Amino acid sequence: MERGTFVKFAVLGLLCASGVFAYGQSDANSGQALFKARCALCHGEDGKGKTNLGQQLKAFDLNTEKVQKNSNAQLKQVILQGKGNMPPFQAQLNAEQVTAILKYVRQFGKKK
Protein backbone atom coordinates (compact mmCIF):
# COMPACT_ATOMS: atom_id res chain seq x y z
CA MET A 1 0.00 0.00 0.00
CA GLU A 2 1.28 3.45 -0.85
CA ARG A 3 2.12 5.73 2.05
CA GLY A 4 -0.52 8.30 1.01
CA THR A 5 -3.24 5.67 0.87
CA PHE A 6 -2.21 4.33 4.26
CA VAL A 7 -2.38 7.82 5.78
CA LYS A 8 -5.86 8.39 4.32
CA PHE A 9 -7.11 5.12 5.82
CA ALA A 10 -5.48 5.91 9.16
CA VAL A 11 -7.11 9.35 9.30
CA LEU A 12 -10.46 7.87 8.27
CA GLY A 13 -10.15 5.28 11.05
CA LEU A 14 -9.36 7.95 13.63
CA LEU A 15 -12.32 10.08 12.54
CA CYS A 16 -14.68 7.13 12.79
CA ALA A 17 -13.34 6.09 16.19
CA SER A 18 -13.60 9.62 17.57
CA GLY A 19 -17.21 10.01 16.45
CA VAL A 20 -16.58 12.90 14.06
CA PHE A 21 -18.95 11.46 11.50
CA ALA A 22 -22.58 12.01 12.42
CA TYR A 23 -23.44 8.31 12.43
CA GLY A 24 -20.59 7.44 14.77
CA GLN A 25 -21.40 10.34 17.03
CA SER A 26 -25.09 9.58 17.30
CA ASP A 27 -24.34 5.88 17.78
CA ALA A 28 -21.99 6.69 20.67
CA ASN A 29 -24.74 8.80 22.23
CA SER A 30 -27.50 6.27 21.67
CA GLY A 31 -29.29 5.13 24.79
CA GLN A 32 -28.20 1.54 24.28
CA ALA A 33 -24.50 2.42 23.83
CA LEU A 34 -24.54 4.75 26.82
CA PHE A 35 -26.37 2.19 28.94
CA LYS A 36 -23.82 -0.48 28.06
CA ALA A 37 -20.95 1.89 28.84
CA ARG A 38 -22.31 3.42 32.06
CA CYS A 39 -25.00 1.17 33.52
CA ALA A 40 -24.58 -2.44 32.42
CA LEU A 41 -21.70 -3.17 34.80
CA CYS A 42 -24.21 -3.14 37.66
CA HIS A 43 -27.62 -3.46 36.00
CA GLY A 44 -26.56 -5.92 33.29
CA GLU A 45 -27.32 -5.56 29.60
CA ASP A 46 -30.84 -6.83 30.29
CA GLY A 47 -31.36 -4.31 33.11
CA LYS A 48 -32.08 -7.02 35.69
CA GLY A 49 -29.18 -6.22 38.03
CA LYS A 50 -27.98 -9.83 38.11
CA THR A 51 -24.31 -9.05 37.52
CA ASN A 52 -21.81 -9.85 40.28
CA LEU A 53 -21.40 -6.18 41.12
CA GLY A 54 -25.12 -5.52 40.74
CA GLN A 55 -25.97 -8.24 43.22
CA GLN A 56 -23.37 -6.96 45.70
CA LEU A 57 -24.74 -3.42 45.44
CA LYS A 58 -28.38 -4.58 45.32
CA ALA A 59 -28.94 -2.83 41.98
CA PHE A 60 -32.59 -2.47 41.06
CA ASP A 61 -34.09 -4.58 38.31
CA LEU A 62 -35.01 -1.91 35.76
CA ASN A 63 -37.66 -4.18 34.25
CA THR A 64 -39.87 -4.09 37.34
CA GLU A 65 -43.00 -2.06 37.84
CA LYS A 66 -41.39 -0.52 40.94
CA VAL A 67 -38.82 1.18 38.70
CA GLN A 68 -40.96 1.71 35.61
CA LYS A 69 -43.79 3.44 37.50
CA ASN A 70 -41.45 6.34 38.37
CA SER A 71 -41.84 9.48 36.29
CA ASN A 72 -39.18 10.48 33.80
CA ALA A 73 -38.21 13.34 36.10
CA GLN A 74 -37.75 10.95 39.02
CA LEU A 75 -35.59 8.55 37.01
CA LYS A 76 -33.51 11.41 35.60
CA GLN A 77 -32.90 12.60 39.14
CA VAL A 78 -31.69 9.13 40.16
CA ILE A 79 -29.34 8.97 37.16
CA LEU A 80 -27.94 12.43 37.83
CA GLN A 81 -27.82 12.44 41.64
CA GLY A 82 -27.60 8.73 42.43
CA LYS A 83 -29.61 6.84 45.00
CA GLY A 84 -28.62 4.28 47.62
CA ASN A 85 -25.58 2.44 46.29
CA MET A 86 -25.89 4.00 42.82
CA PRO A 87 -23.39 6.80 42.24
CA PRO A 88 -24.35 10.11 40.63
CA PHE A 89 -23.61 10.56 36.93
CA GLN A 90 -24.19 14.31 36.62
CA ALA A 91 -20.46 14.93 36.06
CA GLN A 92 -20.23 12.28 33.31
CA LEU A 93 -23.48 12.71 31.37
CA ASN A 94 -25.15 15.68 29.73
CA ALA A 95 -28.93 16.18 29.54
CA GLU A 96 -29.19 14.65 26.05
CA GLN A 97 -27.32 11.54 27.17
CA VAL A 98 -29.50 11.13 30.27
CA THR A 99 -32.62 11.39 28.11
CA ALA A 100 -31.22 8.76 25.72
CA ILE A 101 -30.48 6.38 28.61
CA LEU A 102 -33.94 6.97 30.06
CA LYS A 103 -35.61 6.15 26.73
CA TYR A 104 -33.59 2.94 26.59
CA VAL A 105 -34.47 2.03 30.20
CA ARG A 106 -38.16 2.53 29.41
CA GLN A 107 -37.87 -0.28 26.86
CA PHE A 108 -37.13 -2.74 29.66
CA GLY A 109 -40.65 -2.22 30.99
CA LYS A 110 -42.11 -3.20 27.63
CA LYS A 111 -40.16 -6.49 27.34
CA LYS A 112 -42.36 -8.83 29.30
DRENVEXMAR-253409 format. One record per residue (C-alpha): x, y, z; residue in three letters. Coordinates in Angstrom, 1 decimal, always signed. Example, Ala and Ser with C-alpha at 12.3 -4.5 7.8 and 13.67 -1.06 7.14 Angstrom:
((+12.3, -4.5, +7.8), Ala) ((+13.7, -1.1, +7.1), Ser) 
# end
This chain:
((+0.0, +0.0, +0.0), Met) ((+1.3, +3.5, -0.9), Glu) ((+2.1, +5.7, +2.0), Arg) ((-0.5, +8.3, +1.0), Gly) ((-3.2, +5.7, +0.9), Thr) ((-2.2, +4.3, +4.3), Phe) ((-2.4, +7.8, +5.8), Val) ((-5.9, +8.4, +4.3), Lys) ((-7.1, +5.1, +5.8), Phe) ((-5.5, +5.9, +9.2), Ala) ((-7.1, +9.3, +9.3), Val) ((-10.5, +7.9, +8.3), Leu) ((-10.1, +5.3, +11.0), Gly) ((-9.4, +8.0, +13.6), Leu) ((-12.3, +10.1, +12.5), Leu) ((-14.7, +7.1, +12.8), Cys) ((-13.3, +6.1, +16.2), Ala) ((-13.6, +9.6, +17.6), Ser) ((-17.2, +10.0, +16.4), Gly) ((-16.6, +12.9, +14.1), Val) ((-19.0, +11.5, +11.5), Phe) ((-22.6, +12.0, +12.4), Ala) ((-23.4, +8.3, +12.4), Tyr) ((-20.6, +7.4, +14.8), Gly) ((-21.4, +10.3, +17.0), Gln) ((-25.1, +9.6, +17.3), Ser) ((-24.3, +5.9, +17.8), Asp) ((-22.0, +6.7, +20.7), Ala) ((-24.7, +8.8, +22.2), Asn) ((-27.5, +6.3, +21.7), Ser) ((-29.3, +5.1, +24.8), Gly) ((-28.2, +1.5, +24.3), Gln) ((-24.5, +2.4, +23.8), Ala) ((-24.5, +4.8, +26.8), Leu) ((-26.4, +2.2, +28.9), Phe) ((-23.8, -0.5, +28.1), Lys) ((-21.0, +1.9, +28.8), Ala) ((-22.3, +3.4, +32.1), Arg) ((-25.0, +1.2, +33.5), Cys) ((-24.6, -2.4, +32.4), Ala) ((-21.7, -3.2, +34.8), Leu) ((-24.2, -3.1, +37.7), Cys) ((-27.6, -3.5, +36.0), His) ((-26.6, -5.9, +33.3), Gly) ((-27.3, -5.6, +29.6), Glu) ((-30.8, -6.8, +30.3), Asp) ((-31.4, -4.3, +33.1), Gly) ((-32.1, -7.0, +35.7), Lys) ((-29.2, -6.2, +38.0), Gly) ((-28.0, -9.8, +38.1), Lys) ((-24.3, -9.0, +37.5), Thr) ((-21.8, -9.8, +40.3), Asn) ((-21.4, -6.2, +41.1), Leu) ((-25.1, -5.5, +40.7), Gly) ((-26.0, -8.2, +43.2), Gln) ((-23.4, -7.0, +45.7), Gln) ((-24.7, -3.4, +45.4), Leu) ((-28.4, -4.6, +45.3), Lys) ((-28.9, -2.8, +42.0), Ala) ((-32.6, -2.5, +41.1), Phe) ((-34.1, -4.6, +38.3), Asp) ((-35.0, -1.9, +35.8), Leu) ((-37.7, -4.2, +34.3), Asn) ((-39.9, -4.1, +37.3), Thr) ((-43.0, -2.1, +37.8), Glu) ((-41.4, -0.5, +40.9), Lys) ((-38.8, +1.2, +38.7), Val) ((-41.0, +1.7, +35.6), Gln) ((-43.8, +3.4, +37.5), Lys) ((-41.5, +6.3, +38.4), Asn) ((-41.8, +9.5, +36.3), Ser) ((-39.2, +10.5, +33.8), Asn) ((-38.2, +13.3, +36.1), Ala) ((-37.7, +11.0, +39.0), Gln) ((-35.6, +8.5, +37.0), Leu) ((-33.5, +11.4, +35.6), Lys) ((-32.9, +12.6, +39.1), Gln) ((-31.7, +9.1, +40.2), Val) ((-29.3, +9.0, +37.2), Ile) ((-27.9, +12.4, +37.8), Leu) ((-27.8, +12.4, +41.6), Gln) ((-27.6, +8.7, +42.4), Gly) ((-29.6, +6.8, +45.0), Lys) ((-28.6, +4.3, +47.6), Gly) ((-25.6, +2.4, +46.3), Asn) ((-25.9, +4.0, +42.8), Met) ((-23.4, +6.8, +42.2), Pro) ((-24.4, +10.1, +40.6), Pro) ((-23.6, +10.6, +36.9), Phe) ((-24.2, +14.3, +36.6), Gln) ((-20.5, +14.9, +36.1), Ala) ((-20.2, +12.3, +33.3), Gln) ((-23.5, +12.7, +31.4), Leu) ((-25.2, +15.7, +29.7), Asn) ((-28.9, +16.2, +29.5), Ala) ((-29.2, +14.6, +26.1), Glu) ((-27.3, +11.5, +27.2), Gln) ((-29.5, +11.1, +30.3), Val) ((-32.6, +11.4, +28.1), Thr) ((-31.2, +8.8, +25.7), Ala) ((-30.5, +6.4, +28.6), Ile) ((-33.9, +7.0, +30.1), Leu) ((-35.6, +6.1, +26.7), Lys) ((-33.6, +2.9, +26.6), Tyr) ((-34.5, +2.0, +30.2), Val) ((-38.2, +2.5, +29.4), Arg) ((-37.9, -0.3, +26.9), Gln) ((-37.1, -2.7, +29.7), Phe) ((-40.7, -2.2, +31.0), Gly) ((-42.1, -3.2, +27.6), Lys) ((-40.2, -6.5, +27.3), Lys) ((-42.4, -8.8, +29.3), Lys) 
# end
